[in-house]
Amino acid sequence: MAKTLVRTDFNFEGQTNVYHGKVRDVYSIGDDILVMVATDRISAFDVILPKGIPSKGQVLNQIAASFLDATADIVPNWKLATPDPMVTVGKKCEGFAVEMIIRGYLTGSAWRAYKNGCREICGVKLPDGMRENERFPEPIITPTTKAEAGHDEDISREEIIAQGIVSEEDYAVVEKYTRALFARGTEIAASKGLILVDTKYEFGKCDGQVILMDEIHTPDSSRYFYAEGYEEKFEKGEPQKQLSKEFVRQWLIEHDFMGKEGQQVPEMTEEYCDTVSKRYIELYEEITGEKFVPCNEEDLNARIEKNVAEYLKTLK
């Protein structure tokens, strides 16, 4: 199996803090710069799975960087540079403790809840009679809390404001940006023969301005269907051909794992990890229209350390 990066322990010049997330390791440089390393770790149901996926970090980082650039004219974002295929450097922000999930279609966890009788998600009422993968008349926003550990929880707009998690004024901006980003992402996906089904965004404040943070429109944060065949498959009630991490979740569900206490993660063989890698690369090539060129040096840590150190010198 190709080399994977599942753990980092850098000590960059000026480093003041490090945070190891589920997938990304975030290094603080001074008071105002973040170095975000997209590792090859993979998570599902809020659990980090035991094996890394070759090229996954590079795929995520490069797709996110591409979309941050492609949406910078409508929403300000945190990105400054991508000094390495697996790294983005950007402005440090005070993040809002919510994730803005926007859904154009009834699928995934929303469909699982709907099938079980739920007709309201995050304060948004859903009509009876909808079918799996059906398009909503208008995209719906279903935020979640951003948990430091464990599971994120659904929360409504009203609860976010009432609890003071985000002010009413800032939330209005965040909601507007969420819809604008989803519209742009939908437009770009359509030009590549894809449907942007649902996605999530994270926002924060920097110098008093609301800005977009983290990754966007990657297979970890988004779900895509192929546009060709969508209507026919929907009418027949067949599963959609899709590009997202949902296939990993489905594989885990089929092996009786949903992140619940007492459940065991099924064995991730080398063959399975390679299959997942190929799916990530497929999405990269479909959504960017470019051939993926893996950068699988023997020592990924050494390459990243060198590239980031050289970039940080330019900020002095």
N, C-alpha and C positions, 0 to 999 in steps of 0.2 A: 504493500500500500504506500502511496505517496506520503511524504513528510507532512505532518500536521502540527499546528501551533495550538496547544491546549492550555499552556500556562506561561505567564510572563512575570518577570521580577526585575524590571529596569530601575536604574537610578540615574535619571537624567540630570544634567546641570540645572540648578534652580528648582528642582522638584520639591514640592511641599506636602504632597499627599498622593495616595493611590487608592482607587476603588475597583475591586474585582466584581464585575456584574455577572449575569448569567452567560453572556456571550462576549461582552466587551470589557476590556481593562482600561480604566480612565486615569491618566496621570495628570495631576495639577502641577503647572509650572508657574511659580510666583503666585500672584493674586488673580491674574486675568487670562491665563492660557490653559487650554486642555489638550492633551495628546490622547486621542481615543484609538486604541488598538482593537481591530476586529479579529478575534481569535477564530479558530476552527471548531470551537465548542458548539454544541447544538443543544437547545432546550425545548421541552414540550411539556404542557400542563404544569408550567412553572418549575420543572425539574431539569437540572443539567444532566444530560445523558452521558454514559461513561466513556464513549469513544468520540474522537474528533472526526470531522468530515473534510477530506482533502479539498483545498482551494476555496472552502466555504467563506472564510474571512475575507479573502481577496474579492470574491464575487460580491459579497455584501457591501464592502467598502467602496468598490468602484461603481456599483449601481447607485448607491446613496449619493456619492460625490457627483455623479452625472445628473441626478435629479435635483440636488441642491442647486447646482448651476442653472438647470433648466427652469427653476421656479423662483430664482432670486429677484426677478423683476416684479413679482406679485407679492412675495412674502420675504422679509429680511431673515437671514439665517446665520448660524454660528460659524460656518466654515471659513477658514483662512487658506488652507493648503492641504494637499495630499502628498507628503514627502515620500511615502512608501505605498506599495499596492494594498497594504493591510492597515494603513494609518491615515486618519484625518486629524489635523490640528485646527483648533478653532477657539473662539472667544468663550470664556467661562461665564455662565449665566446662572441666575437663581431660578432653578426649575420649578414649575408648578407640579404639585403632587397628584396630577391626573394625567391619564393618557386619553387622547381624543380619538375614539374609534368611529369611523364613518363607514356605513354599509350601503351599497347600491343594490344588493341582492340578498334574499333570505337564504342563508347557507351557513355551514359550520356550526359554531356553538349556538348562534341565534336560531338556526333551524332545529337543533336538538332540543332547545328550550320550547320552541313553538310546537313541535311535535308532541311534547309532553303536556300541552295545554296552556303554556304561558302566552298571554296576549298583550303583555306590556313589558318593554325592556327599557330600563333607565328613564322611566317616565314617558316613554314614547309608546302610544297605543298602536297595536297591530290589528288589522281586520281579520275576521274569520275567512277560511276558505283559501288561504294562500298555499302554494306548493313549494317544495324544495327547489332552490335556485331561481325562484321567481324574482323579477325585477321590481323594486319598490317604485311607486309613482315618482317619488323624490327621495334622494339619499337621506338616511336617518343617522343622527349622531347618538352614539351610545357610549358615554365615557366610562372609564373605570378608575378606581384609585390606583396609585402607583405604589405598590408595596415594597418595602425594603427587603422583606423576606416573605416567603409563602405566596399565597394566591392574591392576585388583584381582585377587587370587588366592584361589581356594577354600582353606578351611582348616577343620580339624575342631575340635570342642570340646576334645578332648584336646591337640591341638597348641597351641591358644590358651593353655591353662593351663600346659602344659609349657614353653612359650617365655616365660612370664611376661608375655604381652601384657595379660591380664586375670587377676586372682587368682581362685582357685576359688570363693571366697566371693562376690566381685562378679559372677562369671559366672553363678552360680546365680540371683542377683537379676535380672540382665539377661535370662536365659532365661525366668524367670517373667513378667517385664514384657512380653517379646516375645509370649508366648502370650496374655496378658491383653489386650494392645492389638489383636492379630489377632482375638481373639474379639469385642471391642467393635466393631472395624471391620467384621467380617463381619455382625454384628447390624444396624449402621446401614445397610450396603449392602443387606442383604436387605429392609429397610423401604422402600427406594427401587427395588426390583425389580432389584437388581444382585447379582453374586457377587464378593466380594473374593478374587481368585485367588491372588495372592502380593504381597509387599511387603517393604520393608526399613526398619529403624530404626537410629538411631545414639544411643548413650548416652555419658555421661561422669559425672564426679563434681564436685559443688559443695558446699563445706563438709562434706565427708565423706559426702555422700548421693549415691546413684546416681540420675541423672535423665535423662529423655528430651530429646534435642537435635534441632535441625534440623527438617526438614519431615516430615509423615507423611500417608500415604494420598492422595498427589497422583498425577496421571498420570505424573510422572517417576519416582516411587518405587514405584508400584503398578500392578497389572494388574486390570482389572475385566471380567467377562463380563456380558451381559444374562441374567438368570435365565430370562426367557421364551424358550423354544426351545432352551435348553441341552441337555436330555435328548435331544430329537429330533435335533439336530445331532450330538451325541456318538454316538448309535447309528448314524447314517448316515456317520460319519467325516468330517463337513463342518466347515469352519472356523467357530469361534464368532464371534458378533457381540461385539466387545469395545471397551472404552474404555481405552486405555493408550497408551504411547509405542511399543508393539510394531509398530504400523503403519508408523512411521518406520523402524524397524530393517528390517522386511520390504521396504520400498521401497528402502532402501540395498542390501540383499542382492540384490534383483532387478537392481540396477544395478552389481553386482559390487564392492560396498564393504562390508568388515567391519572396517575400521580397521587392516588389515595393511599392512606396508611395501610401498610401490610402488603401492598402490591410490589411485585418485582419487575424491574426493567428487563425485557427480553434480551437475549444475547444479540449483540450487534456484530455480526461477522464482518470480515474484511470485504467480502463480496457485497454485503448490504451497504456498508459505508461508501463503497465505490459507486453503487447505484444511486445513492442520495447525492453524491458529488456530481454525477452526470446530470441529475435533474436540476441542480443549482446552476450548473454551467449552461444548460439548455435555456433556462430563464434569462440568464445574462445575455446570451446571444440573441434571443427573441426580442427582448425589451430594448436592447441597445442597438441591435442591427449590426453588431461588430463581432468578429471572431475573438473568443476568449484565449488569452495567452497566459498560461499558468506560470507563476514565478515561484517555483518550488526548490529554492536553494536548500542545501543540506542543513544549514544552520539559519533558520528563519529569524531567531532571536538576534543573532549577530548582525544580519542585514538591516533589520528594523532599527536596532540601536544606532548603527552607523548613519542611516538615512535621517533619522529624527535629530540626532546630535548635530549633523551638518545644517539642517533646516533651522534649528533653534539658534544657531550662531548668527543667522541672518536677521534675527529679531532684536539683536542687541543694539 
